[in-house]
Amino acid sequence: MAYFRDSSGFTVIELMVAIAVVAILLTVGVPSFASLIERQQLSGAAQTFASDLRRAKSDAIARGPGGSVTVTLASDSSAGTWSYAITNSGTAPTKNVSQDNFSGVTAAISGWGVSGGSAAFSMQAVRGLSAAGEGSITFSSGAASLTVERNLAGRVRICSATGDFGYSSCS
């Protein structure tokens, strides 16, 4: 006569092995996931600013000679704060973005007549050009950084100091 044991469940050893495997996977995966989130925040900040500059240029052209689009930037590296506002032919900003939207991302502004960490420039209706000339803002998170540049012709591009993130190296 053969004995058949009822096998409806897990043994304690099987459960402990499963828990150990899950713990090892979490130990390896969580730091990678945190790094992924950090890189996505950085990429999101750079892409949002570049997109907003392109949109501001289009709006300036669409408004014609009577309209203007002003971009105002502010950065305080000691406090780790930054923000920018875009205003279309008025006094109330049509878009405000700050470090609160992108956790852990810092920014540094250069060009555009920057003074004390702040800069502002208006775009003309003719080809969306700016009298303030060219400038850039570098977004950083940890060891990684992305720079959004706007040249004299109004072209906006994103570049990376190390050539990663899928962007070309900054010149």
C-alpha positions in Angstrom: 0.0 0.0 0.0 1.4 3.4 -1.1 1.2 6.5 1.0 0.3 9.8 -0.7 1.0 12.8 1.3 -1.3 15.8 0.9 0.8 18.5 -0.8 -1.3 21.6 -0.5 1.0 24.3 0.7 4.6 25.4 1.2 7.1 24.3 3.7 8.8 26.8 6.0 12.1 26.2 4.1 10.5 26.9 0.7 9.0 30.2 2.1 12.4 31.2 3.6 14.2 30.5 0.3 11.6 32.6 -1.6 11.9 35.5 0.9 15.7 35.4 0.6 15.5 35.5 -3.2 13.1 38.5 -3.0 15.4 40.3 -0.5 18.5 39.8 -2.8 16.6 41.1 -5.8 15.4 44.2 -3.9 18.9 44.8 -2.6 20.2 44.9 -6.2 17.2 46.6 -7.8 16.3 49.5 -5.5 19.6 51.5 -6.0 19.3 51.0 -9.8 15.7 52.2 -9.7 16.7 55.3 -7.6 19.4 56.1 -10.1 16.8 55.7 -13.0 14.4 58.1 -11.3 17.2 60.7 -10.7 18.2 60.5 -14.4 14.6 60.8 -15.5 14.1 63.9 -13.3 17.2 65.5 -14.9 16.2 64.6 -18.4 12.7 65.9 -17.8 13.9 69.2 -16.6 16.1 69.8 -19.6 13.5 68.6 -22.1 10.8 70.7 -20.5 12.9 73.9 -20.6 14.0 73.2 -24.2 10.4 72.6 -25.3 9.2 75.8 -23.5 11.9 77.8 -25.3 10.8 76.4 -28.6 7.2 77.2 -27.8 8.1 80.7 -26.7 9.9 81.3 -30.0 6.8 80.1 -32.0 4.6 82.3 -29.9 6.8 85.3 -30.5 6.6 84.8 -34.2 2.9 84.2 -34.1 2.2 87.4 -32.2 3.8 89.5 -34.8 5.4 92.9 -34.4 3.0 94.1 -31.6 3.6 91.1 -29.3 6.5 89.8 -27.3 7.5 86.7 -25.3 9.7 87.2 -22.3 11.7 84.4 -20.5 12.8 85.1 -17.0 15.2 82.8 -15.2 16.5 82.7 -11.6 19.0 80.4 -10.0 20.5 80.4 -6.5 23.2 77.6 -6.3 23.8 78.1 -2.6 20.1 77.5 -1.8 19.7 74.9 -4.6 16.7 76.8 -6.0 15.9 77.7 -9.6 12.9 78.8 -11.6 11.8 80.2 -14.9 8.7 82.0 -16.1 7.4 82.7 -19.6 5.2 85.7 -20.2 3.3 86.3 -23.5 2.6 90.1 -24.1 1.5 90.8 -20.6 2.5 91.0 -17.0 1.2 87.6 -15.7 3.4 84.6 -16.5 1.8 82.1 -18.7 4.1 79.3 -17.4 6.1 78.9 -14.2 8.5 76.0 -13.6 10.8 75.5 -10.6 13.0 72.9 -8.9 9.8 71.8 -7.1 8.7 70.2 -10.3 12.0 68.2 -10.6 13.2 66.8 -7.3 17.0 66.8 -6.8 17.8 68.8 -10.0 19.9 72.0 -9.7 20.4 74.6 -12.4 23.1 77.2 -13.4 22.5 79.9 -15.9 25.1 81.5 -18.2 24.7 84.1 -21.0 21.6 86.1 -21.6 23.0 89.0 -19.6 22.9 86.9 -16.3 23.5 89.0 -13.2 23.3 87.6 -9.7 22.0 84.3 -10.9 19.1 85.9 -12.8 18.5 86.6 -16.5 15.7 87.7 -18.7 15.3 88.1 -22.4 12.5 88.9 -24.8 12.0 87.3 -28.2 11.2 89.3 -31.2 8.6 88.5 -33.8 11.2 88.4 -36.5 12.3 84.7 -36.5 12.0 84.6 -32.7 15.4 86.2 -32.2 16.5 87.8 -28.9 18.6 90.9 -28.4 20.2 89.2 -25.3 22.0 86.8 -27.6 22.9 83.3 -26.7 22.9 81.6 -23.4 22.4 78.3 -21.7 21.2 76.6 -18.5 22.8 73.6 -17.1 20.7 71.2 -15.1 22.5 68.8 -12.8 21.6 65.9 -10.6 24.4 64.0 -8.8 27.3 63.6 -11.2 25.2 63.9 -14.3 24.3 67.1 -16.1 22.5 68.3 -19.2 22.8 71.7 -20.8 20.0 73.5 -22.8 21.6 76.0 -25.2 20.0 78.8 -27.3 22.2 80.3 -30.0 22.0 83.7 -31.7 19.8 82.3 -34.4 17.3 81.1 -31.8 18.1 77.4 -32.2 17.6 75.4 -29.0 19.5 72.2 -28.4 20.2 69.9 -25.5 23.7 68.5 -25.0 25.5 66.5 -22.4 29.0 67.2 -20.9 29.8 63.5 -21.1 27.8 62.7 -24.2 25.4 60.4 -22.4 21.6 60.5 -22.2 21.6 60.1 -26.0 22.6 63.7 -26.6 25.7 64.9 -28.3 28.6 66.3 -26.3 28.5 70.0 -25.5 31.1 72.0 -27.5 
